[in-house]
């Protein structure tokens, strides 16, 4: 039996293999270059992490405009205009009201509101307040919805000492 070979087919296959090898080599070189570039990035060039620190955004503006410190919170209690309906109102000696709007099912906010002497809660089911005096005396109040309460130096058990409101917690 006589077999003839067609030599053009193997040459075409060899050409395709050679082109494929060049492509794979180029891809490998690009990949190695990309890895070298990525490992050469300094840690300070990376974007910041997305970890929440709970610091209150605009705290400096609140201090300048409203005269009290807001420190940290979960975003569900925010400083509000006292003309707004359904706000939590904190009364202070000499500075009038400090007002807060609550959102969500629960929230917390740490503040420093000096000389707090009264509270008018909003429609939140419960409002928890923590205050302290310069002497280290503490007051804790748990109030219902739409309630008025004397707090701080206005509380008959305070002995007339000034108290600073430190924390607000609400639950709907």
C-alpha positions, 0 to 999 in steps of 0.5 A, spaced: 500 500 500 502 506 497 501 512 502 502 519 500 502 525 505 500 532 504 505 536 507 501 543 506 497 541 512 502 539 517 505 546 515 499 550 517 498 546 523 505 548 525 504 555 523 498 556 528 502 552 533 507 558 533 502 563 533 499 560 539 506 560 543 507 567 541 500 569 544 501 565 550 508 568 551 506 575 550 500 574 555 505 571 560 509 577 560 503 582 561 501 578 567 508 578 570 509 585 569 502 586 572 504 582 578 510 586 579 506 593 578 501 590 584 506 588 589 510 595 588 504 599 591 505 602 597 500 601 603 499 608 603 497 609 596 491 604 597 484 607 598 482 607 605 478 602 608 470 602 608 470 600 616 465 605 619 468 609 625 461 612 627 464 619 628 459 624 627 459 627 620 459 635 620 461 635 628 465 641 627 459 645 624 454 643 629 459 645 634 459 652 631 452 653 629 448 650 635 454 650 641 454 643 643 458 637 641 456 631 637 461 625 637 459 619 635 452 615 633 449 610 628 446 615 624 439 614 626 439 620 631 441 627 627 441 634 629 435 637 627 431 644 626 427 645 632 421 648 628 421 641 625 415 636 627 416 630 631 423 632 634 426 630 641 428 636 644 433 637 650 432 644 654 438 647 656 440 653 661 441 659 657 442 656 650 435 654 649 433 647 645 437 642 642 433 638 637 434 631 634 430 627 629 430 620 629 430 615 624 429 607 623 427 602 629 433 604 634 439 609 634 444 612 639 448 618 639 453 621 644 454 628 645 456 633 650 450 638 652 452 642 658 447 644 663 441 640 660 435 641 664 429 638 661 427 633 655 421 633 651 421 626 647 418 625 640 414 619 638 419 614 639 417 608 643 422 609 648 428 614 649 434 613 654 438 619 656 445 619 660 447 625 664 453 626 668 455 632 673 462 635 674 462 631 681 461 625 677 454 624 679 450 620 674 443 620 672 439 615 667 432 617 664 428 612 660 422 615 658 416 614 653 413 617 647 411 624 647 413 625 654 416 631 658 421 630 664 425 635 668 433 632 668 439 635 670 439 640 675 432 641 674 431 634 677 429 634 684 434 629 686 440 633 683 441 638 689 442 643 683 448 641 680 449 642 673 449 636 668 451 634 661 447 630 657 452 624 654 448 619 651 441 619 647 438 612 645 431 611 642 427 605 640 421 605 636 
